[in-house]
Amino acid sequence: MNAHDERGTTMTGVEPSRLDDQQLMKELETIHRTRHDTLLYGSNDALRAHNERMAQLEGEYLRRNPRRPVAAGRTREGARERTGADTAAPTTPGT
């Protein structure tokens, strides 16, 4: 096998660390937009490649943005406040 033979390897695109911020965001937007169709209609191999690439891209985004703004409504506490759920005493239906 020569150095350029890529049989048995998965093409996953440019290494996320080599993308500039604008390219990284474009890649993330694209992969999130195609996620649902890949889940519903993609082969197992396609879904596996999609999972791996998404994890790489998201990991790079989080590495670059450790102090990114987090909306209060997107946390567990914020979700509980929206629904008025009480975490101290779970309720059992019918009691």
mmCIF file as gemmi writes it, N, C-alpha and C atoms, coordinates in Angstrom:
data_model
loop_
_atom_site.group_PDB
_atom_site.id
_atom_site.type_symbol
_atom_site.label_atom_id
_atom_site.label_alt_id
_atom_site.label_comp_id
_atom_site.label_asym_id
_atom_site.label_entity_id
_atom_site.label_seq_id
_atom_site.pdbx_PDB_ins_code
_atom_site.Cartn_x
_atom_site.Cartn_y
_atom_site.Cartn_z
_atom_site.occupancy
_atom_site.B_iso_or_equiv
_atom_site.pdbx_formal_charge
_atom_site.auth_seq_id
_atom_site.auth_asym_id
_atom_site.pdbx_PDB_model_num
ATOM 1 N N . MET Axp A 1 ? 0.851 -1.182 0 1 0 ? 1 A 1
ATOM 2 C CA . MET Axp A 1 ? 0 0 0 1 0 ? 1 A 1
ATOM 3 C C . MET Axp A 1 ? 0.893 1.24 0 1 0 ? 1 A 1
ATOM 4 N N . ASN Axp A 2 ? 0.638 2.217 -0.866 1 0 ? 2 A 1
ATOM 5 C CA . ASN Axp A 2 ? 1.483 3.407 -0.898 1 0 ? 2 A 1
ATOM 6 C C . ASN Axp A 2 ? 0.963 4.473 0.063 1 0 ? 2 A 1
ATOM 7 N N . ALA Axp A 3 ? 1.718 5.534 0.242 1 0 ? 3 A 1
ATOM 8 C CA . ALA Axp A 3 ? 1.38 6.577 1.222 1 0 ? 3 A 1
ATOM 9 C C . ALA Axp A 3 ? 0.092 7.308 0.886 1 0 ? 3 A 1
ATOM 10 N N . HIS Axp A 4 ? -0.341 7.238 -0.376 1 0 ? 4 A 1
ATOM 11 C CA . HIS Axp A 4 ? -1.555 7.962 -0.767 1 0 ? 4 A 1
ATOM 12 C C . HIS Axp A 4 ? -2.789 7.066 -0.833 1 0 ? 4 A 1
ATOM 13 N N . ASP Axp A 5 ? -2.64 5.821 -0.495 1 0 ? 5 A 1
ATOM 14 C CA . ASP Axp A 5 ? -3.772 4.889 -0.522 1 0 ? 5 A 1
ATOM 15 C C . ASP Axp A 5 ? -4.607 5.116 0.731 1 0 ? 5 A 1
ATOM 16 N N . GLU Axp A 6 ? -5.859 5.531 0.551 1 0 ? 6 A 1
ATOM 17 C CA . GLU Axp A 6 ? -6.708 5.855 1.685 1 0 ? 6 A 1
ATOM 18 C C . GLU Axp A 6 ? -7.799 4.817 1.918 1 0 ? 6 A 1
ATOM 19 N N . ARG Axp A 7 ? -7.661 3.633 1.327 1 0 ? 7 A 1
ATOM 20 C CA . ARG Axp A 7 ? -8.656 2.604 1.572 1 0 ? 7 A 1
ATOM 21 C C . ARG Axp A 7 ? -8.685 2.262 3.052 1 0 ? 7 A 1
ATOM 22 N N . GLY Axp A 8 ? -9.872 2.092 3.574 1 0 ? 8 A 1
ATOM 23 C CA . GLY Axp A 8 ? -10.014 1.728 4.975 1 0 ? 8 A 1
ATOM 24 C C . GLY Axp A 8 ? -9.969 2.91 5.925 1 0 ? 8 A 1
ATOM 25 N N . THR Axp A 9 ? -9.852 4.129 5.384 1 0 ? 9 A 1
ATOM 26 C CA . THR Axp A 9 ? -9.875 5.306 6.246 1 0 ? 9 A 1
ATOM 27 C C . THR Axp A 9 ? -11.148 6.082 5.978 1 0 ? 9 A 1
ATOM 28 N N . THR Axp A 10 ? -11.564 6.855 6.934 1 0 ? 10 A 1
ATOM 29 C CA . THR Axp A 10 ? -12.761 7.672 6.8 1 0 ? 10 A 1
ATOM 30 C C . THR Axp A 10 ? -12.35 9.108 6.538 1 0 ? 10 A 1
ATOM 31 N N . MET Axp A 11 ? -12.895 9.698 5.516 1 0 ? 11 A 1
ATOM 32 C CA . MET Axp A 11 ? -12.62 11.091 5.217 1 0 ? 11 A 1
ATOM 33 C C . MET Axp A 11 ? -13.51 11.94 6.108 1 0 ? 11 A 1
ATOM 34 N N . THR Axp A 12 ? -12.91 12.738 6.953 1 0 ? 12 A 1
ATOM 35 C CA . THR Axp A 12 ? -13.688 13.533 7.9 1 0 ? 12 A 1
ATOM 36 C C . THR Axp A 12 ? -13.532 15.026 7.701 1 0 ? 12 A 1
ATOM 37 N N . GLY Axp A 13 ? -12.839 15.447 6.668 1 0 ? 13 A 1
ATOM 38 C CA . GLY Axp A 13 ? -12.668 16.865 6.427 1 0 ? 13 A 1
ATOM 39 C C . GLY Axp A 13 ? -11.416 17.4 7.088 1 0 ? 13 A 1
ATOM 40 N N . VAL Axp A 14 ? -11.288 18.71 7.039 1 0 ? 14 A 1
ATOM 41 C CA . VAL Axp A 14 ? -10.128 19.388 7.602 1 0 ? 14 A 1
ATOM 42 C C . VAL Axp A 14 ? -10.151 19.245 9.122 1 0 ? 14 A 1
ATOM 43 N N . GLU Axp A 15 ? -8.975 19.024 9.682 1 0 ? 15 A 1
ATOM 44 C CA . GLU Axp A 15 ? -8.843 18.947 11.135 1 0 ? 15 A 1
ATOM 45 C C . GLU Axp A 15 ? -9.424 20.236 11.739 1 0 ? 15 A 1
ATOM 46 N N . PRO Axp A 16 ? -10.363 20.141 12.681 1 0 ? 16 A 1
ATOM 47 C CA . PRO Axp A 16 ? -11.011 21.331 13.221 1 0 ? 16 A 1
ATOM 48 C C . PRO Axp A 16 ? -10.047 22.386 13.763 1 0 ? 16 A 1
ATOM 49 N N . SER Axp A 17 ? -8.93 21.976 14.324 1 0 ? 17 A 1
ATOM 50 C CA . SER Axp A 17 ? -7.974 22.944 14.875 1 0 ? 17 A 1
ATOM 51 C C . SER Axp A 17 ? -7.327 23.795 13.772 1 0 ? 17 A 1
ATOM 52 N N . ARG Axp A 18 ? -7.399 23.342 12.527 1 0 ? 18 A 1
ATOM 53 C CA . ARG Axp A 18 ? -6.814 24.089 11.396 1 0 ? 18 A 1
ATOM 54 C C . ARG Axp A 18 ? -7.802 25.073 10.781 1 0 ? 18 A 1
ATOM 55 N N . LEU Axp A 19 ? -9.066 25.041 11.19 1 0 ? 19 A 1
ATOM 56 C CA . LEU Axp A 19 ? -10.082 25.955 10.672 1 0 ? 19 A 1
ATOM 57 C C . LEU Axp A 19 ? -10.007 27.278 11.425 1 0 ? 19 A 1
ATOM 58 N N . ASP Axp A 20 ? -10.248 28.379 10.709 1 0 ? 20 A 1
ATOM 59 C CA . ASP Axp A 20 ? -10.362 29.64 11.444 1 0 ? 20 A 1
ATOM 60 C C . ASP Axp A 20 ? -11.773 29.691 12.053 1 0 ? 20 A 1
ATOM 61 N N . ASP Axp A 21 ? -12.04 30.69 12.875 1 0 ? 21 A 1
ATOM 62 C CA . ASP Axp A 21 ? -13.314 30.751 13.597 1 0 ? 21 A 1
ATOM 63 C C . ASP Axp A 21 ? -14.52 30.765 12.657 1 0 ? 21 A 1
ATOM 64 N N . GLN Axp A 22 ? -14.42 31.512 11.57 1 0 ? 22 A 1
ATOM 65 C CA . GLN Axp A 22 ? -15.537 31.589 10.617 1 0 ? 22 A 1
ATOM 66 C C . GLN Axp A 22 ? -15.775 30.24 9.934 1 0 ? 22 A 1
ATOM 67 N N . GLN Axp A 23 ? -14.707 29.569 9.547 1 0 ? 23 A 1
ATOM 68 C CA . GLN Axp A 23 ? -14.841 28.256 8.924 1 0 ? 23 A 1
ATOM 69 C C . GLN Axp A 23 ? -15.418 27.242 9.904 1 0 ? 23 A 1
ATOM 70 N N . LEU Axp A 24 ? -14.977 27.302 11.153 1 0 ? 24 A 1
ATOM 71 C CA . LEU Axp A 24 ? -15.489 26.38 12.166 1 0 ? 24 A 1
ATOM 72 C C . LEU Axp A 24 ? -16.994 26.568 12.346 1 0 ? 24 A 1
ATOM 73 N N . MET Axp A 25 ? -17.44 27.808 12.423 1 0 ? 25 A 1
ATOM 74 C CA . MET Axp A 25 ? -18.88 28.057 12.593 1 0 ? 25 A 1
ATOM 75 C C . MET Axp A 25 ? -19.662 27.57 11.375 1 0 ? 25 A 1
ATOM 76 N N . LYS Axp A 26 ? -19.116 27.766 10.179 1 0 ? 26 A 1
ATOM 77 C CA . LYS Axp A 26 ? -19.799 27.294 8.963 1 0 ? 26 A 1
ATOM 78 C C . LYS Axp A 26 ? -19.91 25.772 8.978 1 0 ? 26 A 1
ATOM 79 N N . GLU Axp A 27 ? -18.833 25.083 9.373 1 0 ? 27 A 1
ATOM 80 C CA . GLU Axp A 27 ? -18.858 23.618 9.476 1 0 ? 27 A 1
ATOM 81 C C . GLU Axp A 27 ? -19.888 23.163 10.511 1 0 ? 27 A 1
ATOM 82 N N . LEU Axp A 28 ? -19.928 23.843 11.649 1 0 ? 28 A 1
ATOM 83 C CA . LEU Axp A 28 ? -20.9 23.478 12.691 1 0 ? 28 A 1
ATOM 84 C C . LEU Axp A 28 ? -22.331 23.689 12.21 1 0 ? 28 A 1
ATOM 85 N N . GLU Axp A 29 ? -22.583 24.81 11.557 1 0 ? 29 A 1
ATOM 86 C CA . GLU Axp A 29 ? -23.927 25.074 11.039 1 0 ? 29 A 1
ATOM 87 C C . GLU Axp A 29 ? -24.339 24.012 10.032 1 0 ? 29 A 1
ATOM 88 N N . THR Axp A 30 ? -23.429 23.637 9.169 1 0 ? 30 A 1
ATOM 89 C CA . THR Axp A 30 ? -23.731 22.63 8.149 1 0 ? 30 A 1
ATOM 90 C C . THR Axp A 30 ? -24.015 21.274 8.78 1 0 ? 30 A 1
ATOM 91 N N . ILE Axp A 31 ? -23.186 20.861 9.71 1 0 ? 31 A 1
ATOM 92 C CA . ILE Axp A 31 ? -23.365 19.53 10.29 1 0 ? 31 A 1
ATOM 93 C C . ILE Axp A 31 ? -24.636 19.46 11.131 1 0 ? 31 A 1
ATOM 94 N N . HIS Axp A 32 ? -24.975 20.559 11.815 1 0 ? 32 A 1
ATOM 95 C CA . HIS Axp A 32 ? -26.225 20.55 12.579 1 0 ? 32 A 1
ATOM 96 C C . HIS Axp A 32 ? -27.437 20.549 11.654 1 0 ? 32 A 1
ATOM 97 N N . ARG Axp A 33 ? -27.324 21.247 10.528 1 0 ? 33 A 1
ATOM 98 C CA . ARG Axp A 33 ? -28.442 21.292 9.567 1 0 ? 33 A 1
ATOM 99 C C . ARG Axp A 33 ? -28.696 19.913 8.949 1 0 ? 33 A 1
ATOM 100 N N . THR Axp A 34 ? -27.644 19.125 8.744 1 0 ? 34 A 1
ATOM 101 C CA . THR Axp A 34 ? -27.801 17.823 8.095 1 0 ? 34 A 1
ATOM 102 C C . THR Axp A 34 ? -28.007 16.674 9.086 1 0 ? 34 A 1
ATOM 103 N N . ARG Axp A 35 ? -27.959 16.967 10.366 1 0 ? 35 A 1
ATOM 104 C CA . ARG Axp A 35 ? -28.017 15.922 11.392 1 0 ? 35 A 1
ATOM 105 C C . ARG Axp A 35 ? -29.275 15.066 11.314 1 0 ? 35 A 1
ATOM 106 N N . HIS Axp A 36 ? -30.411 15.684 11.236 1 0 ? 36 A 1
ATOM 107 C CA . HIS Axp A 36 ? -31.679 14.955 11.282 1 0 ? 36 A 1
ATOM 108 C C . HIS Axp A 36 ? -31.812 13.974 10.112 1 0 ? 36 A 1
ATOM 109 N N . ASP Axp A 37 ? -31.497 14.429 8.916 1 0 ? 37 A 1
ATOM 110 C CA . ASP Axp A 37 ? -31.581 13.54 7.759 1 0 ? 37 A 1
ATOM 111 C C . ASP Axp A 37 ? -30.588 12.39 7.861 1 0 ? 37 A 1
ATOM 112 N N . THR Axp A 38 ? -29.397 12.661 8.385 1 0 ? 38 A 1
ATOM 113 C CA . THR Axp A 38 ? -28.413 11.587 8.551 1 0 ? 38 A 1
ATOM 114 C C . THR Axp A 38 ? -28.918 10.55 9.539 1 0 ? 38 A 1
ATOM 115 N N . LEU Axp A 39 ? -29.519 11.003 10.623 1 0 ? 39 A 1
ATOM 116 C CA . LEU Axp A 39 ? -30.073 10.088 11.615 1 0 ? 39 A 1
ATOM 117 C C . LEU Axp A 39 ? -31.188 9.237 11.021 1 0 ? 39 A 1
ATOM 118 N N . LEU Axp A 40 ? -32.081 9.863 10.286 1 0 ? 40 A 1
ATOM 119 C CA . LEU Axp A 40 ? -33.235 9.143 9.746 1 0 ? 40 A 1
ATOM 120 C C . LEU Axp A 40 ? -32.913 8.273 8.542 1 0 ? 40 A 1
ATOM 121 N N . TYR Axp A 41 ? -32.033 8.749 7.665 1 0 ? 41 A 1
ATOM 122 C CA . TYR Axp A 41 ? -31.867 8.089 6.374 1 0 ? 41 A 1
ATOM 123 C C . TYR Axp A 41 ? -30.448 7.619 6.057 1 0 ? 41 A 1
ATOM 124 N N . GLY Axp A 42 ? -29.48 7.977 6.88 1 0 ? 42 A 1
ATOM 125 C CA . GLY Axp A 42 ? -28.1 7.6 6.595 1 0 ? 42 A 1
ATOM 126 C C . GLY Axp A 42 ? -27.794 6.166 6.993 1 0 ? 42 A 1
ATOM 127 N N . SER Axp A 43 ? -26.79 5.589 6.367 1 0 ? 43 A 1
ATOM 128 C CA . SER Axp A 43 ? -26.331 4.253 6.752 1 0 ? 43 A 1
ATOM 129 C C . SER Axp A 43 ? -25.669 4.325 8.123 1 0 ? 43 A 1
ATOM 130 N N . ASN Axp A 44 ? -25.428 3.184 8.721 1 0 ? 44 A 1
ATOM 131 C CA . ASN Axp A 44 ? -24.732 3.157 10.006 1 0 ? 44 A 1
ATOM 132 C C . ASN Axp A 44 ? -23.359 3.805 9.901 1 0 ? 44 A 1
ATOM 133 N N . ASP Axp A 45 ? -22.665 3.543 8.789 1 0 ? 45 A 1
ATOM 134 C CA . ASP Axp A 45 ? -21.353 4.156 8.587 1 0 ? 45 A 1
ATOM 135 C C . ASP Axp A 45 ? -21.459 5.679 8.469 1 0 ? 45 A 1
ATOM 136 N N . ALA Axp A 46 ? -22.466 6.149 7.751 1 0 ? 46 A 1
ATOM 137 C CA . ALA Axp A 46 ? -22.664 7.597 7.605 1 0 ? 46 A 1
ATOM 138 C C . ALA Axp A 46 ? -22.975 8.232 8.957 1 0 ? 46 A 1
ATOM 139 N N . LEU Axp A 47 ? -23.808 7.584 9.742 1 0 ? 47 A 1
ATOM 140 C CA . LEU Axp A 47 ? -24.149 8.112 11.058 1 0 ? 47 A 1
ATOM 141 C C . LEU Axp A 47 ? -22.929 8.12 11.979 1 0 ? 47 A 1
ATOM 142 N N . ARG Axp A 48 ? -22.14 7.078 11.925 1 0 ? 48 A 1
ATOM 143 C CA . ARG Axp A 48 ? -20.925 7.012 12.738 1 0 ? 48 A 1
ATOM 144 C C . ARG Axp A 48 ? -19.95 8.131 12.351 1 0 ? 48 A 1
ATOM 145 N N . ALA Axp A 49 ? -19.756 8.342 11.052 1 0 ? 49 A 1
ATOM 146 C CA . ALA Axp A 49 ? -18.871 9.41 10.584 1 0 ? 49 A 1
ATOM 147 C C . ALA Axp A 49 ? -19.415 10.78 10.99 1 0 ? 49 A 1
ATOM 148 N N . HIS Axp A 50 ? -20.728 10.94 10.91 1 0 ? 50 A 1
ATOM 149 C CA . HIS Axp A 50 ? -21.366 12.198 11.286 1 0 ? 50 A 1
ATOM 150 C C . HIS Axp A 50 ? -21.163 12.455 12.779 1 0 ? 50 A 1
ATOM 151 N N . ASN Axp A 51 ? -21.353 11.429 13.599 1 0 ? 51 A 1
ATOM 152 C CA . ASN Axp A 51 ? -21.145 11.561 15.049 1 0 ? 51 A 1
ATOM 153 C C . ASN Axp A 51 ? -19.719 11.976 15.365 1 0 ? 51 A 1
ATOM 154 N N . GLU Axp A 52 ? -18.768 11.309 14.718 1 0 ? 52 A 1
ATOM 155 C CA . GLU Axp A 52 ? -17.356 11.601 14.974 1 0 ? 52 A 1
ATOM 156 C C . GLU Axp A 52 ? -17.004 13.03 14.571 1 0 ? 52 A 1
ATOM 157 N N . ARG Axp A 53 ? -17.454 13.432 13.399 1 0 ? 53 A 1
ATOM 158 C CA . ARG Axp A 53 ? -17.149 14.779 12.917 1 0 ? 53 A 1
ATOM 159 C C . ARG Axp A 53 ? -17.815 15.829 13.79 1 0 ? 53 A 1
ATOM 160 N N . MET Axp A 54 ? -19.061 15.597 14.182 1 0 ? 54 A 1
ATOM 161 C CA . MET Axp A 54 ? -19.754 16.563 15.025 1 0 ? 54 A 1
ATOM 162 C C . MET Axp A 54 ? -19.037 16.711 16.365 1 0 ? 54 A 1
ATOM 163 N N . ALA Axp A 55 ? -18.611 15.599 16.951 1 0 ? 55 A 1
ATOM 164 C CA . ALA Axp A 55 ? -17.892 15.648 18.222 1 0 ? 55 A 1
ATOM 165 C C . ALA Axp A 55 ? -16.573 16.412 18.071 1 0 ? 55 A 1
ATOM 166 N N . GLN Axp A 56 ? -15.872 16.209 16.962 1 0 ? 56 A 1
ATOM 167 C CA . GLN Axp A 56 ? -14.618 16.937 16.722 1 0 ? 56 A 1
ATOM 168 C C . GLN Axp A 56 ? -14.864 18.441 16.62 1 0 ? 56 A 1
ATOM 169 N N . LEU Axp A 57 ? -15.856 18.814 15.831 1 0 ? 57 A 1
ATOM 170 C CA . LEU Axp A 57 ? -16.149 20.228 15.624 1 0 ? 57 A 1
ATOM 171 C C . LEU Axp A 57 ? -16.643 20.895 16.906 1 0 ? 57 A 1
ATOM 172 N N . GLU Axp A 58 ? -17.558 20.241 17.605 1 0 ? 58 A 1
ATOM 173 C CA . GLU Axp A 58 ? -18.082 20.81 18.846 1 0 ? 58 A 1
ATOM 174 C C . GLU Axp A 58 ? -16.994 20.9 19.909 1 0 ? 58 A 1
ATOM 175 N N . GLY Axp A 59 ? -16.144 19.884 19.973 1 0 ? 59 A 1
ATOM 176 C CA . GLY Axp A 59 ? -15.035 19.911 20.93 1 0 ? 59 A 1
ATOM 177 C C . GLY Axp A 59 ? -14.1 21.077 20.668 1 0 ? 59 A 1
ATOM 178 N N . GLU Axp A 60 ? -13.808 21.331 19.398 1 0 ? 60 A 1
ATOM 179 C CA . GLU Axp A 60 ? -12.944 22.46 19.041 1 0 ? 60 A 1
ATOM 180 C C . GLU Axp A 60 ? -13.612 23.785 19.386 1 0 ? 60 A 1
ATOM 181 N N . TYR Axp A 61 ? -14.905 23.896 19.128 1 0 ? 61 A 1
ATOM 182 C CA . TYR Axp A 61 ? -15.63 25.119 19.477 1 0 ? 61 A 1
ATOM 183 C C . TYR Axp A 61 ? -15.567 25.369 20.983 1 0 ? 61 A 1
ATOM 184 N N . LEU Axp A 62 ? -15.805 24.327 21.772 1 0 ? 62 A 1
ATOM 185 C CA . LEU Axp A 62 ? -15.767 24.476 23.229 1 0 ? 62 A 1
ATOM 186 C C . LEU Axp A 62 ? -14.357 24.793 23.715 1 0 ? 62 A 1
ATOM 187 N N . ARG Axp A 63 ? -13.351 24.221 23.08 1 0 ? 63 A 1
ATOM 188 C CA . ARG Axp A 63 ? -11.966 24.511 23.455 1 0 ? 63 A 1
ATOM 189 C C . ARG Axp A 63 ? -11.65 25.984 23.229 1 0 ? 63 A 1
ATOM 190 N N . ARG Axp A 64 ? -12.136 26.521 22.12 1 0 ? 64 A 1
ATOM 191 C CA . ARG Axp A 64 ? -11.864 27.928 21.797 1 0 ? 64 A 1
ATOM 192 C C . ARG Axp A 64 ? -12.725 28.892 22.598 1 0 ? 64 A 1
ATOM 193 N N . ASN Axp A 65 ? -13.849 28.427 23.078 1 0 ? 65 A 1
ATOM 194 C CA . ASN Axp A 65 ? -14.818 29.317 23.747 1 0 ? 65 A 1
ATOM 195 C C . ASN Axp A 65 ? -15.205 28.788 25.124 1 0 ? 65 A 1
ATOM 196 N N . PRO Axp A 66 ? -14.248 28.639 26.028 1 0 ? 66 A 1
ATOM 197 C CA . PRO Axp A 66 ? -14.568 28.06 27.337 1 0 ? 66 A 1
ATOM 198 C C . PRO Axp A 66 ? -15.502 28.936 28.176 1 0 ? 66 A 1
ATOM 199 N N . ARG Axp A 67 ? -15.544 30.221 27.89 1 0 ? 67 A 1
ATOM 200 C CA . ARG Axp A 67 ? -16.391 31.14 28.65 1 0 ? 67 A 1
ATOM 201 C C . ARG Axp A 67 ? -17.55 31.665 27.804 1 0 ? 67 A 1
ATOM 202 N N . ARG Axp A 68 ? -18.017 30.814 26.887 1 0 ? 68 A 1
ATOM 203 C CA . ARG Axp A 68 ? -19.097 31.249 26.008 1 0 ? 68 A 1
ATOM 204 C C . ARG Axp A 68 ? -20.333 31.608 26.838 1 0 ? 68 A 1
ATOM 205 N N . PRO Axp A 69 ? -21.138 32.548 26.36 1 0 ? 69 A 1
ATOM 206 C CA . PRO Axp A 69 ? -22.35 32.904 27.108 1 0 ? 69 A 1
ATOM 207 C C . PRO Axp A 69 ? -23.333 31.732 27.129 1 0 ? 69 A 1
ATOM 208 N N . VAL Axp A 70 ? -23.92 31.505 28.263 1 0 ? 70 A 1
ATOM 209 C CA . VAL Axp A 70 ? -24.901 30.431 28.424 1 0 ? 70 A 1
ATOM 210 C C . VAL Axp A 70 ? -26.219 31.071 28.854 1 0 ? 70 A 1
ATOM 211 N N . ALA Axp A 71 ? -27.259 30.856 28.072 1 0 ? 71 A 1
ATOM 212 C CA . ALA Axp A 71 ? -28.575 31.405 28.399 1 0 ? 71 A 1
ATOM 213 C C . ALA Axp A 71 ? -29.151 30.673 29.606 1 0 ? 71 A 1
ATOM 214 N N . ALA Axp A 72 ? -29.668 31.414 30.55 1 0 ? 72 A 1
ATOM 215 C CA . ALA Axp A 72 ? -30.2 30.82 31.781 1 0 ? 72 A 1
ATOM 216 C C . ALA Axp A 72 ? -31.261 29.762 31.494 1 0 ? 72 A 1
ATOM 217 N N . GLY Axp A 73 ? -32.064 29.972 30.475 1 0 ? 73 A 1
ATOM 218 C CA . GLY Axp A 73 ? -33.114 29.019 30.132 1 0 ? 73 A 1
ATOM 219 C C . GLY Axp A 73 ? -32.595 27.71 29.552 1 0 ? 73 A 1
ATOM 220 N N . ARG Axp A 74 ? -31.3 27.659 29.224 1 0 ? 74 A 1
ATOM 221 C CA . ARG Axp A 74 ? -30.709 26.45 28.646 1 0 ? 74 A 1
ATOM 222 C C . ARG Axp A 74 ? -29.976 25.619 29.69 1 0 ? 74 A 1
ATOM 223 N N . THR Axp A 75 ? -30.147 25.955 30.967 1 0 ? 75 A 1
ATOM 224 C CA . THR Axp A 75 ? -29.563 25.165 32.051 1 0 ? 75 A 1
ATOM 225 C C . THR Axp A 75 ? -30.676 24.371 32.72 1 0 ? 75 A 1
ATOM 226 N N . ARG Axp A 76 ? -30.311 23.386 33.523 1 0 ? 76 A 1
ATOM 227 C CA . ARG Axp A 76 ? -31.331 22.612 34.234 1 0 ? 76 A 1
ATOM 228 C C . ARG Axp A 76 ? -32.134 23.497 35.167 1 0 ? 76 A 1
ATOM 229 N N . GLU Axp A 77 ? -31.435 24.38 35.884 1 0 ? 77 A 1
ATOM 230 C CA . GLU Axp A 77 ? -32.136 25.266 36.804 1 0 ? 77 A 1
ATOM 231 C C . GLU Axp A 77 ? -33.104 26.174 36.059 1 0 ? 77 A 1
ATOM 232 N N . GLY Axp A 78 ? -32.665 26.718 34.937 1 0 ? 78 A 1
ATOM 233 C CA . GLY Axp A 78 ? -33.535 27.579 34.14 1 0 ? 78 A 1
ATOM 234 C C . GLY Axp A 78 ? -34.741 26.834 33.599 1 0 ? 78 A 1
ATOM 235 N N . ALA Axp A 79 ? -34.545 25.589 33.199 1 0 ? 79 A 1
ATOM 236 C CA . ALA Axp A 79 ? -35.657 24.782 32.7 1 0 ? 79 A 1
ATOM 237 C C . ALA Axp A 79 ? -36.664 24.51 33.818 1 0 ? 79 A 1
ATOM 238 N N . ARG Axp A 80 ? -36.151 24.24 35.008 1 0 ? 80 A 1
ATOM 239 C CA . ARG Axp A 80 ? -37.051 24.01 36.147 1 0 ? 80 A 1
ATOM 240 C C . ARG Axp A 80 ? -37.868 25.25 36.461 1 0 ? 80 A 1
ATOM 241 N N . GLU Axp A 81 ? -37.232 26.406 36.383 1 0 ? 81 A 1
ATOM 242 C CA . GLU Axp A 81 ? -37.949 27.654 36.632 1 0 ? 81 A 1
ATOM 243 C C . GLU Axp A 81 ? -39.037 27.877 35.597 1 0 ? 81 A 1
ATOM 244 N N . ARG Axp A 82 ? -38.761 27.517 34.347 1 0 ? 82 A 1
ATOM 245 C CA . ARG Axp A 82 ? -39.763 27.669 33.286 1 0 ? 82 A 1
ATOM 246 C C . ARG Axp A 82 ? -40.982 26.805 33.541 1 0 ? 82 A 1
ATOM 247 N N . THR Axp A 83 ? -40.74 25.583 34.02 1 0 ? 83 A 1
ATOM 248 C CA . THR Axp A 83 ? -41.851 24.656 34.217 1 0 ? 83 A 1
ATOM 249 C C . THR Axp A 83 ? -42.41 24.686 35.63 1 0 ? 83 A 1
ATOM 250 N N . GLY Axp A 84 ? -41.716 25.379 36.537 1 0 ? 84 A 1
ATOM 251 C CA . GLY Axp A 84 ? -42.164 25.413 37.924 1 0 ? 84 A 1
ATOM 252 C C . GLY Axp A 84 ? -41.938 24.102 38.643 1 0 ? 84 A 1
ATOM 253 N N . ALA Axp A 85 ? -41.023 23.261 38.14 1 0 ? 85 A 1
ATOM 254 C CA . ALA Axp A 85 ? -40.74 21.954 38.744 1 0 ? 85 A 1
ATOM 255 C C . ALA Axp A 85 ? -39.995 22.127 40.054 1 0 ? 85 A 1
ATOM 256 N N . ASP Axp A 86 ? -40.356 21.316 41.03 1 0 ? 86 A 1
ATOM 257 C CA . ASP Axp A 86 ? -39.703 21.32 42.33 1 0 ? 86 A 1
ATOM 258 C C . ASP Axp A 86 ? -38.763 20.131 42.38 1 0 ? 86 A 1
ATOM 259 N N . THR Axp A 87 ? -37.469 20.389 42.579 1 0 ? 87 A 1
ATOM 260 C CA . THR Axp A 87 ? -36.488 19.296 42.563 1 0 ? 87 A 1
ATOM 261 C C . THR Axp A 87 ? -36.337 18.63 43.913 1 0 ? 87 A 1
ATOM 262 N N . ALA Axp A 88 ? -36.81 19.258 44.97 1 0 ? 88 A 1
ATOM 263 C CA . ALA Axp A 88 ? -36.599 18.707 46.308 1 0 ? 88 A 1
ATOM 264 C C . ALA Axp A 88 ? -37.462 17.485 46.569 1 0 ? 88 A 1
ATOM 265 N N . ALA Axp A 89 ? -38.663 17.463 46.046 1 0 ? 89 A 1
ATOM 266 C CA . ALA Axp A 89 ? -39.574 16.367 46.323 1 0 ? 89 A 1
ATOM 267 C C . ALA Axp A 89 ? -40.242 15.897 45.037 1 0 ? 89 A 1
ATOM 268 N N . PRO Axp A 90 ? -39.695 14.868 44.394 1 0 ? 90 A 1
ATOM 269 C CA . PRO Axp A 90 ? -40.36 14.362 43.188 1 0 ? 90 A 1
ATOM 270 C C . PRO Axp A 90 ? -41.739 13.833 43.517 1 0 ? 90 A 1
ATOM 271 N N . THR Axp A 91 ? -42.656 14.069 42.619 1 0 ? 91 A 1
ATOM 272 C CA . THR Axp A 91 ? -44.028 13.592 42.856 1 0 ? 91 A 1
ATOM 273 C C . THR Axp A 91 ? -44.267 12.284 42.128 1 0 ? 91 A 1
ATOM 274 N N . THR Axp A 92 ? -45.147 11.511 42.685 1 0 ? 92 A 1
ATOM 275 C CA . THR Axp A 92 ? -45.542 10.251 42.08 1 0 ? 92 A 1
ATOM 276 C C . THR Axp A 92 ? -46.954 10.413 41.56 1 0 ? 92 A 1
ATOM 277 N N . PRO Axp A 93 ? -47.212 10.077 40.318 1 0 ? 93 A 1
ATOM 278 C CA . PRO Axp A 93 ? -48.572 10.202 39.789 1 0 ? 93 A 1
ATOM 279 C C . PRO Axp A 93 ? -49.563 9.417 40.639 1 0 ? 93 A 1
ATOM 280 N N . GLY Axp A 94 ? -50.691 10.068 40.905 1 0 ? 94 A 1
ATOM 281 C CA . GLY Axp A 94 ? -51.755 9.396 41.641 1 0 ? 94 A 1
ATOM 282 C C . GLY Axp A 94 ? -51.626 9.508 43.15 1 0 ? 94 A 1
ATOM 283 N N . THR Axp A 95 ? -50.657 10.303 43.651 1 0 ? 95 A 1
ATOM 284 C CA . THR Axp A 95 ? -50.539 10.459 45.108 1 0 ? 95 A 1
ATOM 285 C C . THR Axp A 95 ? -50.797 11.864 45.521 1 0 ? 95 A 1
